[in-house]
Amino acid sequence: MTSEVAGTAGARTAVWAWRVAFVAACALQLYGVYSPGEPGPSELFPGVDKVAHFGLFAAVAFTGLIVGVPTRWLLAALAANAIGSELVQYYFLPHRDGDVFDALADLLGVAAGAWAGWAVVRRTARTT
């Protein structure tokens, strides 16, 4: 009985940890793509902004699938945000510029995060 209670408490803690990670990933992504100025330090190496775009979108896709956000809604919202954020940067943020390659990095990040999230969800479903 004690192991069942401990297991349940551990599972609840894990669920909440993933939810917090999802909210943090969303907040970081929104800050990164919509802040009025460049959100990070100057370029550490060429293409670092593409790596950041990829990572931000991958993190949201991955954690979203882990916490159970419906796949269609999550991926549609991320794809719309990938394209929409670049349009907002181009037209409305004077110190930012919209970039097709940033949108491509975003979409690749969504695909990679979704792939990894699906793999974890499938593996978890098989073990339970």
N, CA, C and O atoms as CSV, one atom per row, in Angstrom:
chain,resi,resn,atom,element,x,y,z
A,1,MET,N,N,0.826,-1.194,0.000
A,1,MET,CA,C,0.000,0.000,0.000
A,1,MET,C,C,0.866,1.253,0.000
A,1,MET,O,O,0.573,2.203,-0.727
A,2,THR,N,N,1.927,1.272,0.802
A,2,THR,CA,C,2.797,2.439,0.866
A,2,THR,C,C,3.464,2.702,-0.474
A,2,THR,O,O,3.590,3.855,-0.887
A,3,SER,N,N,3.894,1.646,-1.159
A,3,SER,CA,C,4.535,1.836,-2.459
A,3,SER,C,C,3.545,2.401,-3.470
A,3,SER,O,O,3.927,3.188,-4.336
A,4,GLU,N,N,2.246,1.998,-3.366
A,4,GLU,CA,C,1.235,2.543,-4.266
A,4,GLU,C,C,1.041,4.036,-4.024
A,4,GLU,O,O,0.938,4.817,-4.969
A,5,VAL,N,N,0.992,4.424,-2.761
A,5,VAL,CA,C,0.816,5.832,-2.418
A,5,VAL,C,C,2.043,6.632,-2.862
A,5,VAL,O,O,1.914,7.714,-3.434
A,6,ALA,N,N,3.225,6.091,-2.594
A,6,ALA,CA,C,4.449,6.782,-3.009
A,6,ALA,C,C,4.512,6.899,-4.518
A,6,ALA,O,O,4.909,7.936,-5.048
A,7,GLY,N,N,4.121,5.838,-5.217
A,7,GLY,CA,C,4.115,5.874,-6.673
A,7,GLY,C,C,3.138,6.903,-7.205
A,7,GLY,O,O,3.436,7.614,-8.165
A,8,THR,N,N,1.966,6.984,-6.582
A,8,THR,CA,C,0.958,7.948,-6.998
A,8,THR,C,C,1.437,9.367,-6.735
A,8,THR,O,O,1.270,10.250,-7.576
A,9,ALA,N,N,2.029,9.584,-5.572
A,9,ALA,CA,C,2.542,10.920,-5.260
A,9,ALA,C,C,3.670,11.294,-6.216
A,9,ALA,O,O,3.753,12.440,-6.657
A,10,GLY,N,N,4.528,10.347,-6.534
A,10,GLY,CA,C,5.617,10.604,-7.477
A,10,GLY,C,C,5.086,10.907,-8.863
A,10,GLY,O,O,5.608,11.777,-9.561
A,11,ALA,N,N,4.041,10.185,-9.261
A,11,ALA,CA,C,3.437,10.421,-10.579
A,11,ALA,C,C,2.802,11.806,-10.628
A,11,ALA,O,O,2.920,12.514,-11.629
A,12,ARG,N,N,2.130,12.190,-9.548
A,12,ARG,CA,C,1.524,13.530,-9.521
A,12,ARG,C,C,2.586,14.618,-9.581
A,12,ARG,O,O,2.400,15.636,-10.247
A,13,THR,N,N,3.687,14.406,-8.892
A,13,THR,CA,C,4.783,15.369,-8.921
A,13,THR,C,C,5.352,15.475,-10.330
A,13,THR,O,O,5.642,16.573,-10.804
A,14,ALA,N,N,5.512,14.342,-10.993
A,14,ALA,CA,C,6.038,14.344,-12.362
A,14,ALA,C,C,5.094,15.071,-13.309
A,14,ALA,O,O,5.538,15.829,-14.171
A,15,VAL,N,N,3.793,14.845,-13.153
A,15,VAL,CA,C,2.809,15.524,-14.001
A,15,VAL,C,C,2.916,17.033,-13.811
A,15,VAL,O,O,2.931,17.785,-14.785
A,16,TRP,N,N,2.989,17.471,-12.566
A,16,TRP,CA,C,3.091,18.905,-12.305
A,16,TRP,C,C,4.413,19.478,-12.805
A,16,TRP,O,O,4.450,20.609,-13.291
A,17,ALA,N,N,5.487,18.721,-12.694
A,17,ALA,CA,C,6.784,19.184,-13.198
A,17,ALA,C,C,6.734,19.374,-14.707
A,17,ALA,O,O,7.262,20.361,-15.218
A,18,TRP,N,N,6.110,18.448,-15.430
A,18,TRP,CA,C,5.978,18.591,-16.878
A,18,TRP,C,C,5.087,19.769,-17.232
A,18,TRP,O,O,5.354,20.474,-18.205
A,19,ARG,N,N,4.029,19.993,-16.455
A,19,ARG,CA,C,3.156,21.145,-16.716
A,19,ARG,C,C,3.905,22.462,-16.519
A,19,ARG,O,O,3.765,23.396,-17.309
A,20,VAL,N,N,4.693,22.519,-15.462
A,20,VAL,CA,C,5.502,23.720,-15.219
A,20,VAL,C,C,6.501,23.911,-16.348
A,20,VAL,O,O,6.718,25.033,-16.806
A,21,ALA,N,N,7.110,22.820,-16.800
A,21,ALA,CA,C,8.061,22.910,-17.915
A,21,ALA,C,C,7.371,23.404,-19.182
A,21,ALA,O,O,7.952,24.185,-19.935
A,22,PHE,N,N,6.137,22.957,-19.428
A,22,PHE,CA,C,5.392,23.402,-20.603
A,22,PHE,C,C,5.084,24.900,-20.527
A,22,PHE,O,O,5.276,25.626,-21.503
A,23,VAL,N,N,4.615,25.351,-19.390
A,23,VAL,CA,C,4.314,26.777,-19.221
A,23,VAL,C,C,5.591,27.609,-19.366
A,23,VAL,O,O,5.580,28.661,-20.005
A,24,ALA,N,N,6.681,27.141,-18.777
A,24,ALA,CA,C,7.958,27.859,-18.892
A,24,ALA,C,C,8.431,27.902,-20.343
A,24,ALA,O,O,8.917,28.933,-20.808
A,25,ALA,N,N,8.292,26.789,-21.057
A,25,ALA,CA,C,8.699,26.759,-22.467
A,25,ALA,C,C,7.851,27.718,-23.299
A,25,ALA,O,O,8.371,28.407,-24.177
A,26,CYS,N,N,6.554,27.763,-23.026
A,26,CYS,CA,C,5.674,28.702,-23.741
A,26,CYS,C,C,6.069,30.144,-23.457
A,26,CYS,O,O,6.161,30.959,-24.375
A,27,ALA,N,N,6.301,30.458,-22.190
A,27,ALA,CA,C,6.668,31.827,-21.821
A,27,ALA,C,C,7.998,32.225,-22.449
A,27,ALA,O,O,8.132,33.336,-22.964
A,28,LEU,N,N,8.964,31.342,-22.413
A,28,LEU,CA,C,10.271,31.639,-22.998
A,28,LEU,C,C,10.166,31.813,-24.508
A,28,LEU,O,O,10.796,32.701,-25.082
A,29,GLN,N,N,9.375,30.970,-25.141
A,29,GLN,CA,C,9.190,31.090,-26.591
A,29,GLN,C,C,8.525,32.412,-26.942
A,29,GLN,O,O,8.979,33.105,-27.853
A,30,LEU,N,N,7.465,32.772,-26.242
A,30,LEU,CA,C,6.771,34.023,-26.531
A,30,LEU,C,C,7.678,35.227,-26.296
A,30,LEU,O,O,7.658,36.186,-27.069
A,31,TYR,N,N,8.464,35.175,-25.238
A,31,TYR,CA,C,9.419,36.256,-24.997
A,31,TYR,C,C,10.448,36.324,-26.129
A,31,TYR,O,O,10.778,37.406,-26.616
A,32,GLY,N,N,10.941,35.173,-26.534
A,32,GLY,CA,C,11.977,35.136,-27.560
A,32,GLY,C,C,11.522,35.661,-28.905
A,32,GLY,O,O,12.288,36.325,-29.603
A,33,VAL,N,N,10.289,35.375,-29.278
A,33,VAL,CA,C,9.852,35.791,-30.612
A,33,VAL,C,C,9.117,37.130,-30.641
A,33,VAL,O,O,9.011,37.742,-31.704
A,34,TYR,N,N,8.611,37.596,-29.508
A,34,TYR,CA,C,7.847,38.842,-29.517
A,34,TYR,C,C,8.476,39.986,-28.740
A,34,TYR,O,O,7.889,41.067,-28.688
A,35,SER,N,N,9.639,39.798,-28.136
A,35,SER,CA,C,10.251,40.918,-27.417
A,35,SER,C,C,10.660,41.997,-28.422
A,35,SER,O,O,11.072,41.676,-29.536
A,36,PRO,N,N,10.551,43.272,-28.039
A,36,PRO,CA,C,10.818,44.357,-28.988
A,36,PRO,C,C,12.263,44.409,-29.477
A,36,PRO,O,O,12.512,44.819,-30.610
A,37,GLY,N,N,13.203,44.007,-28.655
A,37,GLY,CA,C,14.608,43.993,-29.062
A,37,GLY,C,C,15.092,42.557,-29.169
A,37,GLY,O,O,14.348,41.622,-28.876
A,38,GLU,N,N,16.312,42.387,-29.582
A,38,GLU,CA,C,16.876,41.040,-29.638
A,38,GLU,C,C,16.898,40.467,-28.225
A,38,GLU,O,O,17.474,41.085,-27.329
A,39,PRO,N,N,16.280,39.293,-27.998
A,39,PRO,CA,C,16.128,38.774,-26.643
A,39,PRO,C,C,17.395,38.224,-26.011
A,39,PRO,O,O,17.465,38.121,-24.787
A,40,GLY,N,N,18.385,37.872,-26.791
A,40,GLY,CA,C,19.582,37.274,-26.228
A,40,GLY,C,C,20.807,38.130,-26.472
A,40,GLY,O,O,20.707,39.241,-26.992
A,41,PRO,N,N,21.964,37.609,-26.096
A,41,PRO,CA,C,23.200,38.346,-26.340
A,41,PRO,C,C,23.495,38.403,-27.836
A,41,PRO,O,O,22.873,37.700,-28.632
A,42,SER,N,N,24.444,39.244,-28.200
A,42,SER,CA,C,24.813,39.305,-29.608
A,42,SER,C,C,25.287,37.930,-30.061
A,42,SER,O,O,25.584,37.063,-29.239
A,43,GLU,N,N,25.351,37.742,-31.335
A,43,GLU,CA,C,25.638,36.415,-31.885
A,43,GLU,C,C,26.932,35.820,-31.336
A,43,GLU,O,O,28.008,36.406,-31.456
A,44,LEU,N,N,26.798,34.650,-30.735
A,44,LEU,CA,C,27.956,33.906,-30.250
A,44,LEU,C,C,28.668,33.226,-31.413
A,44,LEU,O,O,29.894,33.126,-31.434
A,45,PHE,N,N,27.884,32.761,-32.376
A,45,PHE,CA,C,28.410,32.145,-33.594
A,45,PHE,C,C,27.356,32.341,-34.686
A,45,PHE,O,O,26.183,32.547,-34.377
A,46,PRO,N,N,27.752,32.281,-35.937
A,46,PRO,CA,C,26.779,32.477,-37.021
A,46,PRO,C,C,25.651,31.444,-36.957
A,46,PRO,O,O,25.900,30.245,-36.830
A,47,GLY,N,N,24.439,31.916,-37.044
A,47,GLY,CA,C,23.286,31.027,-37.026
A,47,GLY,C,C,22.754,30.684,-35.652
A,47,GLY,O,O,21.858,29.848,-35.533
A,48,VAL,N,N,23.277,31.302,-34.619
A,48,VAL,CA,C,22.813,30.979,-33.266
A,48,VAL,C,C,21.329,31.295,-33.102
A,48,VAL,O,O,20.634,30.611,-32.351
A,49,ASP,N,N,20.835,32.319,-33.794
A,49,ASP,CA,C,19.415,32.640,-33.670
A,49,ASP,C,C,18.544,31.538,-34.260
A,49,ASP,O,O,17.436,31.302,-33.779
A,50,LYS,N,N,19.030,30.867,-35.290
A,50,LYS,CA,C,18.265,29.752,-35.873
A,50,LYS,C,C,18.215,28.580,-34.887
A,50,LYS,O,O,17.188,27.913,-34.760
A,51,VAL,N,N,19.303,28.341,-34.209
A,51,VAL,CA,C,19.340,27.287,-33.189
A,51,VAL,C,C,18.364,27.625,-32.061
A,51,VAL,O,O,17.656,26.750,-31.563
A,52,ALA,N,N,18.330,28.894,-31.664
A,52,ALA,CA,C,17.406,29.320,-30.614
A,52,ALA,C,C,15.960,29.149,-31.062
A,52,ALA,O,O,15.134,28.650,-30.297
A,53,HIS,N,N,15.641,29.555,-32.289
A,53,HIS,CA,C,14.279,29.375,-32.804
A,53,HIS,C,C,13.905,27.897,-32.803
A,53,HIS,O,O,12.829,27.525,-32.334
A,54,PHE,N,N,14.784,27.065,-33.323
A,54,PHE,CA,C,14.548,25.622,-33.364
A,54,PHE,C,C,14.279,25.091,-31.952
A,54,PHE,O,O,13.298,24.382,-31.730
A,55,GLY,N,N,15.144,25.433,-31.009
A,55,GLY,CA,C,15.019,24.923,-29.644
A,55,GLY,C,C,13.774,25.393,-28.932
A,55,GLY,O,O,13.132,24.616,-28.226
A,56,LEU,N,N,13.419,26.664,-29.109
A,56,LEU,CA,C,12.227,27.195,-28.445
A,56,LEU,C,C,10.971,26.479,-28.917
A,56,LEU,O,O,10.135,26.088,-28.102
A,57,PHE,N,N,10.834,26.306,-30.217
A,57,PHE,CA,C,9.637,25.659,-30.743
A,57,PHE,C,C,9.637,24.162,-30.465
A,57,PHE,O,O,8.578,23.584,-30.219
A,58,ALA,N,N,10.805,23.522,-30.499
A,58,ALA,CA,C,10.890,22.097,-30.179
A,58,ALA,C,C,10.489,21.855,-28.728
A,58,ALA,O,O,9.785,20.890,-28.428
A,59,ALA,N,N,10.930,22.719,-27.836
A,59,ALA,CA,C,10.616,22.551,-26.415
A,59,ALA,C,C,9.119,22.643,-26.155
A,59,ALA,O,O,8.575,21.867,-25.370
A,60,VAL,N,N,8.453,23.586,-26.807
A,60,VAL,CA,C,7.001,23.724,-26.611
A,60,VAL,C,C,6.268,22.524,-27.200
A,60,VAL,O,O,5.343,22.003,-26.577
A,61,ALA,N,N,6.661,22.080,-28.383
A,61,ALA,CA,C,6.005,20.918,-28.992
A,61,ALA,C,C,6.208,19.671,-28.127
A,61,ALA,O,O,5.261,18.928,-27.872
A,62,PHE,N,N,7.421,19.452,-27.687
A,62,PHE,CA,C,7.736,18.267,-26.877
A,62,PHE,C,C,6.962,18.270,-25.560
A,62,PHE,O,O,6.260,17.308,-25.246
A,63,THR,N,N,7.089,19.339,-24.800
A,63,THR,CA,C,6.429,19.373,-23.494
A,63,THR,C,C,4.909,19.401,-23.639
A,63,THR,O,O,4.197,18.848,-22.801
A,64,GLY,N,N,4.411,20.039,-24.692
A,64,GLY,CA,C,2.963,20.062,-24.921
A,64,GLY,C,C,2.401,18.667,-25.137
A,64,GLY,O,O,1.347,18.325,-24.601
A,65,LEU,N,N,3.103,17.866,-25.921
A,65,LEU,CA,C,2.636,16.496,-26.146
A,65,LEU,C,C,2.762,15.658,-24.885
A,65,LEU,O,O,1.907,14.813,-24.618
A,66,ILE,N,N,3.802,15.876,-24.114
A,66,ILE,CA,C,3.987,15.121,-22.875
A,66,ILE,C,C,2.850,15.406,-21.888
A,66,ILE,O,O,2.376,14.492,-21.213
A,67,VAL,N,N,2.411,16.663,-21.800
A,67,VAL,CA,C,1.350,16.993,-20.844
A,67,VAL,C,C,-0.045,16.713,-21.387
A,67,VAL,O,O,-1.031,16.858,-20.665
A,68,GLY,N,N,-0.137,16.312,-22.659
A,68,GLY,CA,C,-1.428,15.897,-23.195
A,68,GLY,C,C,-2.214,16.951,-23.936
A,68,GLY,O,O,-3.425,16.806,-24.105
A,69,VAL,N,N,-1.561,18.010,-24.384
A,69,VAL,CA,C,-2.266,18.987,-25.223
A,69,VAL,C,C,-2.654,18.265,-26.515
A,69,VAL,O,O,-1.821,17.567,-27.093
A,70,PRO,N,N,-3.896,18.415,-26.980
A,70,PRO,CA,C,-4.296,17.731,-28.215
A,70,PRO,C,C,-3.348,18.065,-29.372
A,70,PRO,O,O,-3.064,19.232,-29.642
A,71,THR,N,N,-2.875,17.037,-30.034
A,71,THR,CA,C,-1.829,17.179,-31.049
A,71,THR,C,C,-2.214,18.160,-32.146
A,71,THR,O,O,-1.421,19.037,-32.488
A,72,ARG,N,N,-3.388,18.037,-32.694
A,72,ARG,CA,C,-3.790,18.930,-33.794
A,72,ARG,C,C,-3.761,20.385,-33.376
A,72,ARG,O,O,-3.248,21.239,-34.099
A,73,TRP,N,N,-4.316,20.664,-32.204
A,73,TRP,CA,C,-4.361,22.045,-31.728
A,73,TRP,C,C,-2.963,22.577,-31.444
A,73,TRP,O,O,-2.634,23.709,-31.798
A,74,LEU,N,N,-2.155,21.762,-30.810
A,74,LEU,CA,C,-0.799,22.187,-30.457
A,74,LEU,C,C,0.019,22.488,-31.705
A,74,LEU,O,O,0.613,23.561,-31.816
A,75,LEU,N,N,0.052,21.557,-32.636
A,75,LEU,CA,C,0.883,21.741,-33.825
A,75,LEU,C,C,0.349,22.850,-34.723
A,75,LEU,O,O,1.129,23.579,-35.336
A,76,ALA,N,N,-0.979,22.984,-34.809
A,76,ALA,CA,C,-1.548,24.085,-35.599
A,76,ALA,C,C,-1.199,25.434,-34.973
A,76,ALA,O,O,-0.833,26.374,-35.679
A,77,ALA,N,N,-1.310,25.528,-33.662
A,77,ALA,CA,C,-0.979,26.793,-32.982
A,77,ALA,C,C,0.501,27.128,-33.130
A,77,ALA,O,O,0.855,28.288,-33.340
A,78,LEU,N,N,1.365,26.125,-33.024
A,78,LEU,CA,C,2.796,26.374,-33.164
A,78,LEU,C,C,3.158,26.774,-34.593
A,78,LEU,O,O,3.979,27.668,-34.797
A,79,ALA,N,N,2.553,26.120,-35.576
A,79,ALA,CA,C,2.825,26.490,-36.977
A,79,ALA,C,C,2.340,27.910,-37.252
A,79,ALA,O,O,3.033,28.686,-37.909
A,80,ALA,N,N,1.162,28.249,-36.757
A,80,ALA,CA,C,0.649,29.613,-36.942
A,80,ALA,C,C,1.545,30.628,-36.240
A,80,ALA,O,O,1.803,31.707,-36.773
A,81,ASN,N,N,2.012,30.286,-35.058
A,81,ASN,CA,C,2.897,31.187,-34.318
A,81,ASN,C,C,4.246,31.337,-35.010
A,81,ASN,O,O,4.836,32.418,-34.988
A,82,ALA,N,N,4.738,30.267,-35.622
A,82,ALA,CA,C,6.013,30.327,-36.335
A,82,ALA,C,C,5.949,31.356,-37.462
A,82,ALA,O,O,6.856,32.171,-37.625
A,83,ILE,N,N,4.889,31.306,-38.217
A,83,ILE,CA,C,4.741,32.226,-39.346
A,83,ILE,C,C,4.292,33.600,-38.864
A,83,ILE,O,O,4.831,34.621,-39.290
A,84,GLY,N,N,3.310,33.621,-37.981
A,84,GLY,CA,C,2.779,34.893,-37.484
A,84,GLY,C,C,3.808,35.717,-36.740
A,84,GLY,O,O,3.818,36.943,-36.855
A,85,SER,N,N,4.678,35.065,-35.978
A,85,SER,CA,C,5.676,35.825,-35.211
A,85,SER,C,C,6.654,36.536,-36.139
A,85,SER,O,O,7.098,37.645,-35.844
A,86,GLU,N,N,6.987,35.906,-37.248
A,86,GLU,CA,C,7.898,36.560,-38.188
A,86,GLU,C,C,7.217,37.734,-38.884
A,86,GLU,O,O,7.861,38.745,-39.164
A,87,LEU,N,N,5.932,37.611,-39.162
A,87,LEU,CA,C,5.189,38.734,-39.739
A,87,LEU,C,C,5.081,39.889,-38.746
A,87,LEU,O,O,5.229,41.053,-39.118
A,88,VAL,N,N,4.824,39.559,-37.486
A,88,VAL,CA,C,4.772,40.599,-36.443
A,88,VAL,C,C,6.125,41.286,-36.319
A,88,VAL,O,O,6.193,42.511,-36.221
A,89,GLN,N,N,7.195,40.509,-36.324
A,89,GLN,CA,C,8.534,41.100,-36.240
A,89,GLN,C,C,8.802,42.014,-37.430
A,89,GLN,O,O,9.375,43.091,-37.266
A,90,TYR,N,N,8.402,41.605,-38.599
A,90,TYR,CA,C,8.672,42.382,-39.811
A,90,TYR,C,C,7.870,43.685,-39.839
A,90,TYR,O,O,8.411,44.743,-40.159
A,91,TYR,N,N,6.586,43.605,-39.505
A,91,TYR,CA,C,5.710,44.766,-39.655
A,91,TYR,C,C,5.577,45.636,-38.415
A,91,TYR,O,O,5.354,46.840,-38.547
A,92,PHE,N,N,5.703,45.084,-37.226
A,92,PHE,CA,C,5.351,45.834,-36.025
A,92,PHE,C,C,6.468,46.049,-35.012
A,92,PHE,O,O,6.316,46.882,-34.119
A,93,LEU,N,N,7.568,45.340,-35.113
A,93,LEU,CA,C,8.646,45.499,-34.137
A,93,LEU,C,C,9.843,46.155,-34.836
A,93,LEU,O,O,10.561,45.493,-35.585
A,94,PRO,N,N,10.058,47.452,-34.592
A,94,PRO,CA,C,11.060,48.192,-35.365
A,94,PRO,C,C,12.495,47.694,-35.186
A,94,PRO,O,O,13.310,47.877,-36.091
A,95,HIS,N,N,12.827,47.087,-34.083
A,95,HIS,CA,C,14.199,46.626,-33.852
A,95,HIS,C,C,14.378,45.142,-34.170
A,95,HIS,O,O,15.411,44.549,-33.859
A,96,ARG,N,N,13.370,44.561,-34.784
A,96,ARG,CA,C,13.419,43.152,-35.188
A,96,ARG,C,C,13.129,43.084,-36.674
A,96,ARG,O,O,12.577,44.018,-37.256
A,97,ASP,N,N,13.503,41.977,-37.278
A,97,ASP,CA,C,13.172,41.795,-38.690
A,97,ASP,C,C,12.664,40.376,-38.893
A,97,ASP,O,O,13.238,39.416,-38.379
A,98,GLY,N,N,11.587,40.260,-39.645
A,98,GLY,CA,C,11.044,38.949,-39.949
A,98,GLY,C,C,11.962,38.233,-40.920
A,98,GLY,O,O,12.500,38.844,-41.843
A,99,ASP,N,N,12.137,36.954,-40.714
A,99,ASP,CA,C,13.070,36.188,-41.521
A,99,ASP,C,C,12.440,34.850,-41.885
A,99,ASP,O,O,11.994,34.106,-41.011
A,100,VAL,N,N,12.406,34.553,-43.166
A,100,VAL,CA,C,11.844,33.291,-43.632
A,100,VAL,C,C,12.612,32.114,-43.037
A,100,VAL,O,O,12.016,31.087,-42.712
A,101,PHE,N,N,13.916,32.256,-42.892
A,101,PHE,CA,C,14.724,31.158,-42.358
A,101,PHE,C,C,14.471,30.951,-40.861
A,101,PHE,O,O,14.613,29.834,-40.363
A,102,ASP,N,N,14.097,32.016,-40.141
A,102,ASP,CA,C,13.681,31.842,-38.743
A,102,ASP,C,C,12.388,31.024,-38.689
A,102,ASP,O,O,12.251,30.127,-37.858
A,103,ALA,N,N,11.440,31.338,-39.579
A,103,ALA,CA,C,10.184,30.587,-39.623
A,103,ALA,C,C,10.452,29.122,-39.973
A,103,ALA,O,O,9.818,28.222,-39.423
A,104,LEU,N,N,11.380,28.891,-40.877
A,104,LEU,CA,C,11.741,27.517,-41.234
A,104,LEU,C,C,12.361,26.792,-40.035
A,104,LEU,O,O,12.045,25.629,-39.782
A,105,ALA,N,N,13.234,27.469,-39.304
A,105,ALA,CA,C,13.825,26.874,-38.099
A,105,ALA,C,C,12.741,26.578,-37.064
A,105,ALA,O,O,12.787,25.551,-36.387
A,106,ASP,N,N,11.767,27.481,-36.943
A,106,ASP,CA,C,10.648,27.262,-36.029
A,106,ASP,C,C,9.883,25.995,-36.409
A,106,ASP,O,O,9.601,25.150,-35.559
A,107,LEU,N,N,9.553,25.872,-37.689
A,107,LEU,CA,C,8.768,24.723,-38.147
A,107,LEU,C,C,9.543,23.416,-38.014
A,107,LEU,O,O,8.968,22.379,-37.684
A,108,LEU,N,N,10.841,23.468,-38.270
A,108,LEU,CA,C,11.666,22.273,-38.057
A,108,LEU,C,C,11.718,21.911,-36.576
A,108,LEU,O,O,11.714,20.731,-36.224
A,109,GLY,N,N,11.767,22.920,-35.709
A,109,GLY,CA,C,11.733,22.674,-34.273
A,109,GLY,C,C,10.419,22.033,-33.842
A,109,GLY,O,O,10.407,21.128,-33.007
A,110,VAL,N,N,9.308,22.507,-34.416
A,110,VAL,CA,C,8.004,21.900,-34.117
A,110,VAL,C,C,8.017,20.425,-34.519
A,110,VAL,O,O,7.580,19.562,-33.757
A,111,ALA,N,N,8.519,20.147,-35.715
A,111,ALA,CA,C,8.559,18.756,-36.191
A,111,ALA,C,C,9.442,17.890,-35.296
A,111,ALA,O,O,9.054,16.777,-34.940
A,112,ALA,N,N,10.608,18.378,-34.935
A,112,ALA,CA,C,11.521,17.596,-34.091
A,112,ALA,C,C,10.943,17.385,-32.693
A,112,ALA,O,O,11.007,16.281,-32.153
A,113,GLY,N,N,10.379,18.440,-32.110
A,113,GLY,CA,C,9.776,18.311,-30.784
A,113,GLY,C,C,8.586,17.375,-30.789
A,113,GLY,O,O,8.394,16.604,-29.849
A,114,ALA,N,N,7.770,17.438,-31.858
A,114,ALA,CA,C,6.620,16.544,-31.971
A,114,ALA,C,C,7.075,15.100,-32.115
A,114,ALA,O,O,6.513,14.200,-31.490
A,115,TRP,N,N,8.090,14.880,-32.935
A,115,TRP,CA,C,8.605,13.521,-33.116
A,115,TRP,C,C,9.103,12.952,-31.786
A,115,TRP,O,O,8.774,11.823,-31.424
A,116,ALA,N,N,9.888,13.736,-31.072
A,116,ALA,CA,C,10.416,13.279,-29.785
A,116,ALA,C,C,9.292,13.078,-28.773
A,116,ALA,O,O,9.307,12.107,-28.017
A,117,GLY,N,N,8.324,13.981,-28.753
A,117,GLY,CA,C,7.195,13.854,-27.836
A,117,GLY,C,C,6.368,12.614,-28.120
A,117,GLY,O,O,5.982,11.894,-27.199
A,118,TRP,N,N,6.094,12.362,-29.404
A,118,TRP,CA,C,5.342,11.159,-29.761
A,118,TRP,C,C,6.098,9.908,-29.350
A,118,TRP,O,O,5.495,8.954,-28.859
A,119,ALA,N,N,7.404,9.902,-29.544
A,119,ALA,CA,C,8.206,8.735,-29.176
A,119,ALA,C,C,8.109,8.463,-27.676
A,119,ALA,O,O,7.962,7.312,-27.265
A,120,VAL,N,N,8.187,9.497,-26.868
A,120,VAL,CA,C,8.108,9.326,-25.413
A,120,VAL,C,C,6.707,8.891,-25.009
A,120,VAL,O,O,6.558,7.998,-24.176
A,121,VAL,N,N,5.688,9.498,-25.577
A,121,VAL,CA,C,4.308,9.145,-25.230
A,121,VAL,C,C,4.017,7.694,-25.610
A,121,VAL,O,O,3.397,6.965,-24.836
A,122,ARG,N,N,4.457,7.272,-26.787
A,122,ARG,CA,C,4.244,5.882,-27.209
A,122,ARG,C,C,4.966,4.909,-26.296
A,122,ARG,O,O,4.405,3.891,-25.893
A,123,ARG,N,N,6.219,5.227,-25.971
A,123,ARG,CA,C,7.002,4.335,-25.104
A,123,ARG,C,C,6.360,4.257,-23.724
A,123,ARG,O,O,6.300,3.180,-23.130
A,124,THR,N,N,5.883,5.378,-23.211
A,124,THR,CA,C,5.241,5.393,-21.901
A,124,THR,C,C,3.950,4.603,-21.930
A,124,THR,O,O,3.636,3.886,-20.980
A,125,ALA,N,N,3.191,4.730,-23.023
A,125,ALA,CA,C,1.922,4.008,-23.135
A,125,ALA,C,C,2.160,2.503,-23.185
A,125,ALA,O,O,1.359,1.732,-22.656
A,126,ARG,N,N,3.245,2.082,-23.810
A,126,ARG,CA,C,3.545,0.644,-23.891
A,126,ARG,C,C,3.954,0.056,-22.555
A,126,ARG,O,O,3.693,-1.116,-22.287
A,127,THR,N,N,4.597,0.863,-21.707
A,127,THR,CA,C,5.080,0.350,-20.418
A,127,THR,C,C,4.018,0.375,-19.335
A,127,THR,O,O,4.199,-0.242,-18.286
A,128,THR,N,N,2.915,1.074,-19.565
A,128,THR,CA,C,1.872,1.128,-18.526
A,128,THR,C,C,0.749,0.177,-18.792
A,128,THR,O,O,-0.199,0.108,-18.010
